[in-house]
Structure formats: C-alpha cells, structure tokens
C-alpha cells in the first residue's frame, strides 16, 4: 500500500488483479475503481491517498482492463 493508485490498463494486468483479489495470501482490503463512459466514478488518487494505511487502490484505466 503506497498511497498511490495502481493503474491497471491491459488484459494481463487485469488478469493478475483477478488472481490477487481472491488470494488467501492477500492481507489488506482492495478498492477497485472503474470508469463509466470513459469517466472515473471516483477519484482513485484521492482514495489511495486517504486509504494508504488501510487498502490498496486499483484504477482500471482502459476498457480492456475492465
């Protein structure tokens, strides 16, 4: 958890995220930010900054990632 949103922009990164989320080795909550019609529904940078000690924030930045 770095305090910055982790950008997910392609299918390979999205697949890695899909394996990470249900992993029993994951020790912290995760927040996934998506876009609707190309526009982010939440400010991923702000969320990551506010949640830096609590959760990892992943920002799906392209339609391929979603």
NORKASUL-V927775 format. One record per backbone hydrogen bond with DSSP energy under -0.5 kcal/mol. CO is the residue of the C=O (numbers start at 1). NH is the residue of the N-H. Records with the same first field share a line. If there is no record, write none. Layout:
# NORKASUL-V927775
CO: NH ; NH
This chain:
# NORKASUL-V927775
5: 7
6: 59
7: 9
8: 61 ; 62
10: 14
11: 15
12: 16
13: 17
14: 18
15: 19
16: 20
17: 21
18: 22
20: 23
23: 26
29: 56
31: 33 ; 58
33: 60
34: 41
36: 39
39: 36
42: 44
43: 47
44: 48
45: 49
46: 50
47: 51
49: 52
51: 54 ; 55
54: 29
56: 31 ; 58
57: 6
58: 33 ; 60
59: 8 ; 61
62: 66
